Amino acid sequence: MELTLTGASTVSDRPVAAASSSNHSHHDHNHGHNHNHNHQHGACCAPKPKAIDASALLPTPEQVARFKADKSFRLNALSNVVRGGTYEIFVNLIGVLVSKEGDDTEASVVKDGVVKIEDREGFANMVNGYGADGHTLAHWCAKRGDDTRFLKFLISQSISLNGTSLLIDLHLPSKDTVGMYPLHWAVTEGAIPLVSLLLQHLEDRPTPSTRSTSSSSLMTSSSSLMENSNDPTSPSRAPHSNSGIDALDSSGCTPLLIAAQYGHPDLAAFLIQRGANPNNVDSSRDTALHWAAYKGSVEVCGMLLHLSGVEGQLDSVDAFGQTPLHLAALRGNVETVRFLMEEAAASSSATEKEVTGGRVGSKLTHKSHHYFPAKLLTMRDKEDKTPLDLAIKKKKLGCELILLEYHEQYVAPKRGFFARFGQTCKDIFSVRNWKAWMGMGGSELPIGQNPTFPFYWMTAHILMAGIVYATEFVGIGTKRKYEEDGLLWDRLGLHFYFLVSWFLTWVTLYYTYRTNPGVLDARGVGNSSTTTPSCKLLCCNGGGYPKDKISLEMDAVTKELRSQYDAVIESFSKNFPSEDKRIPLCHTCRIVRPLRSKHCRVARRCVLLFDHHCPFVGTTIGLYNYIYFFLFLVFFVMMAIGFIIAWVIFLSRSKTFPISICLMGAYLSLYVLPVTMMVVYHTQLVLNNTSTNEQLNIRKYRYFWESGRFHNPFDQGKIRNILQRLSPDRSSYELHRAVGVESEERQAMLSNVV
């Protein structure tokens, strides 16, 4: 029988590219003296072999006969087709294999891409076992994330028709040094549909007593790893379902650990939702958090920390005495180092007060708030190295600088008054700090992420303006006379104007600070903390947003979005969409992220219609407090204008030249220019119905681009734009009310999965 296909390489006696494509080296945790924490899986990240491009496959009857008789040759041929060929080629090869002498393969065995197999047990004997490269056919099928039909075919033939015996075991470890299962291989590809198929197969396959092939080698591997783990300081290893979702390879890695290493947050969330234990550790005592920190996956780190808590996770050590912070530092993952330290600092603050959603906090001034961050920064591994030592040793300058700042904040001894005053002056004149505070150029907020200085700087100057106006321009509390100093007793209209605008500035600042901006807390608003308010005047109830209509609505919305998140994650098992078709998820908050929202690094939550975090008003600006923030800017400018007018009149009437009042007035008047520019900027945003975040990151949001051209789908005309931004309601974020093609596509996708 002849079969003209592509893939002459499959007739070779030796596996093609076996050395490069299946060389799964050990998970090398070689910390050693060089702290070379090299988490590698070898060939899982090696490039796939080139597609089979020869002109003929099994062109002679002799090769067909050998294909049927020689199991090693047969498995090599099938594996190569799975690795680099199409499903149609694979099906035709199976047809050749199961056809009888003299049959017409296409007519009697293969029809419409479906293979008719009468003797399922006989077929299983022909494809079971290992190829020359030490892998089963199921391993290579698990690598085909682009085509699930290979794996579906094997699964369909793996169990007898009566369901009592296992014919093809799809859960066997490879015969190389790594000993990975097909499930592990599917995880390295980030192929959730394949992972789901394998997990379902593990549930459906017969019980161990009736299986024709067992996974006893895995049980032995698991037992030896458990016995060799004697470090009392490491996290306890939970029992593994050795044939299931927590299966171990020879290095003790579960599928979740590998998903964390490869930075697959969607897959990690899927595995956890299916029951994977996030507290499992490998043979080097590394947790999934260690792997995620080492690889720099902030999303996975956030999901794991918010799922299992910070303390007991961030300070867990592996066999080399290293925490996740050590690993992030030695790899130079600046964003991961920053994130882990933010979580540590926030966790310390959370022990005393309730959530404030990213507003001004006192965590930087209270001793107890320093304990956990300081502990992480000073923990030493088995070679007596701190995270900072590793960053310096590995010449990771970015991590070195940020860790030095954290050391200065949390570890350095308490400085005297003059040292603190000098540091404050340094902060005031730091260009970097001001750029970050003003939200310019994407600059990061200084260490602590929620600086109190800009907030008190702003409020102090508003208060100072009122005091100077009352005492110098009106004359309250002074003994001077109008004739001598030109006091403005005849400008009652100006005084009334200033008083009203000054009072409204304070009122709008208060409501900006106290109004829930639209914080979506997947763990329950008010039940956990990120920061502790230090402003006792504004936060007389000890912090936290009031349980008003907005917060109650956010509770309900969060539950709805969390339910949608679970449904979307589960839907990935059937169809894993491409990046441009994927519904945005926040794995840290574990919600479907609404349109125009963003995860605020300071609030540590997703915020509806996120605009920016403004340290000058001490809170995050979002959907519901934007109107108060905008009015605060307007009234501040009005107040400043009234102050300047009074100052000019006072100087023109004064018989002497009061230098102190001249300088003080000039200094306070400087604020009118930047705040006026902010008013103009935000007026433009309101009129166009866009946010600061969207305008600064316009290229990132594809709903603004239609056929490569910019298009604002939220622009409904100036009047409606003003009403929607300054009088928000559920229509501002509900998916079906949003405008534009993407919103319709997004709602359709959610409708299909929810």
Buried (B, 14 or more C-beta within 10 A) or exposed (E): BEBEBBBBBBBEEEBBBBEEBBBBBBBBBBBEEEBEBBBBBBBBEBEEBEEBEEEBBBBEEEBBEBBBEBBBBBBBBBBBBBBBBBBEBBBBBBBBBBBEEEBEBEEBBBEEEEBEBEEBEEBBEBBBBBBBBBBBBBBBBBBBBEBBBBBBBBBEBBBBEEEEBBBBBBBBBBBBBBBBBBBBBBBBBBBBBBBBBBBEBBEEBBEEEEBBBBBEBBBEBBEBBEEEBEEEEBBEBEEBBBBBBBBBBBBBBBBBBBBBBBBBBBBBBBBBBBEBBBBBBBBBBBBBBBBBBBBBBBBBBBBBBBBBEBBEBBBBBBBBBBBBBBBBBBBBBBBBBBBBBBBBBBBBBBEBBBBBBBBBBBBBEBEEBBBBBBBBBEBBBEBEBBBBBBBBBBEBEBBBEBBBBBBEBBBEEEEEEEEEEEEEEEBEEEEEBBBBBBBEEEBBBBBBBBBBBBBBBBBEBBEEBBEBBBEBBBBEEEEEEEEEBBBBEEBEEBBEBBBBBBEBBBEBBBBBBBBBBBBBBBBEBBEBBBBBBBBEEBBEEEBBBEEEEBBEBBBEBBEBBBEBBBBBBBBBBEEBEEEEEBBBBBBBBBBBBBBBBBBBBBBBBBBBBBBBBBBBBBBBBBBBBBBBBBBBBBBBBBBBBBBBBBBEBBBEEBEEEBEEBBEBBEEBBEBBEEBBEBBEEBBEBBBBBBBBBBBBEEEEBEBBEBEEEEEBBBBEEEEEBBBBBEEBEEEBBBBEEBBBEBBEEBBEBBEEBE
